[in-house]
Amino acid sequence: MAVFGPKANLAVNAALVGAGGLFLTLLLMIWVVPVSGYNTLERYVPVQPVPFSHKHHVSGLGLDCRYCHATVEVSQNAGMPATKVCMTCHSQIWTNAALLAPVRQSLAEDKSLRWTRVYTLPDYVYFDHSIHIAKGVGCTECHGPIGDMPLTWKATTLYMSWCLSCHRNPAPHLRPLNDVFDPHWRRSPETPSGAQLMAAYHIHPKTLSDCGVCHR
Amino acid sequence: MTVRSAILLSALAIALAACDNMANQRKRLPYELPYGEQAKNWPALPPDGVVARDEEPVSPPPVTMSLLKRGQERFDIYCTPCHSLIGDGDGMIVHRGFPRPPSYSIQRLRDAPAQHFYDVIANGYGVMFPYADRVAPADRWAIVAYIRALQASADGRLDDVPPDQRGTLQ
């Protein structure tokens, strides 16, 4: 009598294919899923109480970022506009638009609009907008083509490796201070080189990737 | 299992359990809703008569080039949507139907004291909303200085420009 029956080959093959499949699935789970947009929420557009368009207000109308995000130069937080900032114009323009009903309601009831956060950092990361602005990091370096977004989406993974890619080599991400808020800025032949800007801003990459720069 | 290792194991279990939520710590961050005791009395409105920390009045600073530059930058951010880059009241929002503000070069505003512009920035005027929360007192004076520069330039002539810089105007 044979030790292995006629179905033994099938069982071994099935086990081998199964093990291979399991191995590939594990690889996928470990290396592909974490960096996929499904996990990082990259390009994800959260639902907002009002479908605010940066494309219309920034590229179309030419409003400066700081018109609404007024504390971005002086505070860690860029600042979300109070309802009164919206109503500066919308008390006179589009006063009956259904889309803006939540804004009018917010003003009438004296209750803040609760926008959905697009960029979330873990609580152990201490990001500060003002220092990045002061050192010539443009808004679009992290916020992507924000001036062309009809609805706001997350343009980066916000992974620590992504933060470090710039903290270790800041030069390609710097621009002259006058261009920081220009969402369509492109490097031109007249632009000072990254190395020149690093020197001008006193940026020292050696200490820029120390733990304590972002974690306390 | 000895008592000792049981204690060690449970301590480890507690320590690992605490690892879970470092991304969401119980601390107040800007724009996050309060929790616990604070949440009962929310929103916490300041009592009447409270003045914001950075709302301390500043006396008019001497007019310097850097003050004018600062004023120009702040004016371009906060004022140009309605008042336009040159202050004639023909801004982008006015094109979209906002009531047109007066030009800075009319006689009434040329005669107006600097304090008038400061107060309008802080408190608003007519359909203009207050900008006190976005333009700090020192910046208000910078904008006032720049408005005076716009008024002076409104009836400037080519002769007023230094000869070596006239080429840049063409």
Interface residues (C-beta under 8 A of the other chain):
Chain A: L61 G62 L63 D64 R66 Y67 A70 Q76 N77 M80 A82 K84 V85 M87 T88 C89 S91 Q92 I93 K111 S112 R117 P122 D123 Y124
Chain B: M22 A23 N24 Q25 K27 L29 P30 Y31 P43 D76 I77 Y78 P81 M92 I93 R96 G97 F98 P99 V127 M128 F129 P130 D133 R134
